[in-house]
Amino acid sequence: MAAAIESGPLRVVLFEDSVLLREGLIRLFDEAGYVTAGAWGDAHGVVERVRAAAADVAILDVRLPPAFRDEGIRAALALRDALPDVGILVLSQYVEGVYARELLAGGEGGVGYLLKDRVTSLDEFTDAVRRVRERGTVLDPLVVQGLLSSRPDPLSTLTPRERDVLTLMAEGRSNASIAERLFIGVGAVEKNISAIFSKLGLEESGTEHRRVLAVLAFLQH
C-alpha cells in the first residue's frame, strides 16, 4: 500500500540538461507553491539525490549526459525500484515506447510521461505534477497511442468510440471529462467502459483511478 500523502508544500526535483528549461521550471514551481528541492543537468546518483532531497516527485528528461541516449529513463526505472513512493514524471521530446511500458508495468500509479513540445498550458503541467504525487497516471495522448498501437488482436475488437474512450481513460480523465471531450453523456461513457472491460477480459473496479491502472496493466503484457 502506498504511503499516505503528507501535508505541506509539494517537493520536486528536476533532472534536465537544458539550463533555460530547468530554470524556467523552477520559477514555475515557485509560482505554483511547490518547492524545488534539487535541480541537476544529469542523472548521476539519482536515487541518492532524490532521497536526500526528500522529494515527492522527480521530473526527468529521457536523454541526459553523458551520452544523451536513455540515461534519464533508465534513472527513472532505478528510482521507481528504489523509492516507489516518489512520483515520476518523464518530460521529453521523444516517445520511448518500450521504456514507457516498463515504467508503467507495476500499475501502482504515480507515473507520468509528457512530451515537451505538446505542453501548452503551465497550469495543466503543474496540475500533472500534483496528480502524479497523488498516485495518478498522466500520459500524453501520443504516448497512449504508441502503447495502444502495439497491441494486436484484443484491441482490434473495440469500436472506434470505445477506442476513443479507452485512450482518454488511459490519460487519466474522469468519466465526466471523457463525456465532455467526446460530446456524449456520462451514461454513454459508462456503457463504453463496461464494453471495453468485457472485450479485454478485465474486471471493472470501483474507481476511475483503478480502471485506468487496469488498462495500463493490460498494456504491459
PEGIQUI-V767160 format. One record per residue. N is the residue number from 0. RES is the residue in one small letter. D_LAST is the distance of its C-alpha to the last C-alpha in Angstrom with 2 decimals. Layout:
BEGIN
N:RES:D_LAST / N:RES:D_LAST
END
This chain:
BEGIN
0:m:22.89 / 1:a:23.46 / 2:a:27.04 / 3:a:29.31 / 4:i:30.05 / 5:e:33.56 / 6:s:36.21 / 7:g:37.76 / 8:p:36.95 / 9:l:33.38 / 10:r:33.22 / 11:v:31.38 / 12:v:31.10 / 13:l:30.64 / 14:f:29.53 / 15:e:30.77 / 16:d:33.06 / 17:s:34.86 / 18:v:37.91 / 19:l:38.59 / 20:l:35.15 / 21:r:35.13 / 22:e:38.59 / 23:g:37.83 / 24:l:34.88 / 25:i:37.13 / 26:r:39.72 / 27:l:37.25 / 28:f:35.98 / 29:d:39.60 / 30:e:40.47 / 31:a:37.56 / 32:g:38.85 / 33:y:36.09 / 34:v:37.04 / 35:t:35.91 / 36:a:35.95 / 37:g:35.31 / 38:a:34.73 / 39:w:34.18 / 40:g:33.82 / 41:d:31.47 / 42:a:28.73 / 43:h:30.87 / 44:g:30.65 / 45:v:28.22 / 46:v:27.62 / 47:e:31.37 / 48:r:32.28 / 49:v:29.99 / 50:r:31.11 / 51:a:34.74 / 52:a:34.48 / 53:a:33.11 / 54:a:30.80 / 55:d:28.81 / 56:v:26.76 / 57:a:26.26 / 58:i:26.11 / 59:l:25.20 / 60:d:25.45 / 61:v:22.91 / 62:r:25.74 / 63:l:28.52 / 64:p:31.41 / 65:p:32.24 / 66:a:30.16 / 67:f:28.59 / 68:r:25.26 / 69:d:22.40 / 70:e:24.51 / 71:g:23.77 / 72:i:19.99 / 73:r:20.13 / 74:a:22.67 / 75:a:20.47 / 76:l:17.81 / 77:a:20.78 / 78:l:22.17 / 79:r:19.11 / 80:d:19.29 / 81:a:23.08 / 82:l:23.87 / 83:p:21.09 / 84:d:23.69 / 85:v:24.39 / 86:g:22.84 / 87:i:21.50 / 88:l:22.22 / 89:v:21.52 / 90:l:24.31 / 91:s:24.31 / 92:q:25.54 / 93:y:22.39 / 94:v:18.82 / 95:e:16.78 / 96:g:13.34 / 97:v:11.78 / 98:y:13.64 / 99:a:13.02 / 100:r:9.24 / 101:e:10.28 / 102:l:13.02 / 103:l:11.16 / 104:a:8.64 / 105:g:11.36 / 106:g:11.81 / 107:e:15.54 / 108:g:16.87 / 109:g:19.75 / 110:v:18.08 / 111:g:19.27 / 112:y:19.10 / 113:l:22.20 / 114:l:23.98 / 115:k:27.60 / 116:d:29.21 / 117:r:27.78 / 118:v:29.00 / 119:t:32.04 / 120:s:33.05 / 121:l:33.94 / 122:d:33.89 / 123:e:30.33 / 124:f:29.31 / 125:t:31.07 / 126:d:29.57 / 127:a:26.05 / 128:v:27.03 / 129:r:28.27 / 130:r:25.16 / 131:v:23.01 / 132:r:25.65 / 133:e:25.36 / 134:r:21.64 / 135:g:20.71 / 136:t:18.06 / 137:v:19.83 / 138:l:18.34 / 139:d:20.43 / 140:p:19.94 / 141:l:19.52 / 142:v:16.58 / 143:v:15.01 / 144:q:15.99 / 145:g:14.36 / 146:l:10.92 / 147:l:11.69 / 148:s:13.35 / 149:s:10.57 / 150:r:8.87 / 151:p:11.10 / 152:d:12.48 / 153:p:11.38 / 154:l:12.69 / 155:s:15.66 / 156:t:17.05 / 157:l:17.69 / 158:t:21.24 / 159:p:22.21 / 160:r:23.26 / 161:e:20.05 / 162:r:18.22 / 163:d:20.87 / 164:v:20.46 / 165:l:16.67 / 166:t:17.29 / 167:l:20.06 / 168:m:18.20 / 169:a:15.56 / 170:e:18.71 / 171:g:19.82 / 172:r:22.71 / 173:s:24.57 / 174:n:25.36 / 175:a:28.83 / 176:s:27.70 / 177:i:25.46 / 178:a:28.49 / 179:e:30.72 / 180:r:28.59 / 181:l:28.29 / 182:f:31.84 / 183:i:30.99 / 184:g:31.73 / 185:v:29.63 / 186:g:29.83 / 187:a:28.29 / 188:v:25.39 / 189:e:24.89 / 190:k:25.03 / 191:n:22.42 / 192:i:20.06 / 193:s:20.80 / 194:a:20.10 / 195:i:16.73 / 196:f:15.56 / 197:s:17.24 / 198:k:15.71 / 199:l:12.07 / 200:g:12.94 / 201:l:12.84 / 202:e:15.93 / 203:e:18.00 / 204:s:19.29 / 205:g:22.70 / 206:t:22.32 / 207:e:21.06 / 208:h:19.58 / 209:r:17.43 / 210:r:16.38 / 211:v:15.31 / 212:l:13.28 / 213:a:11.64 / 214:v:10.73 / 215:l:9.50 / 216:a:7.45 / 217:f:5.87 / 218:l:5.57 / 219:q:3.83 / 220:h:0.00
END
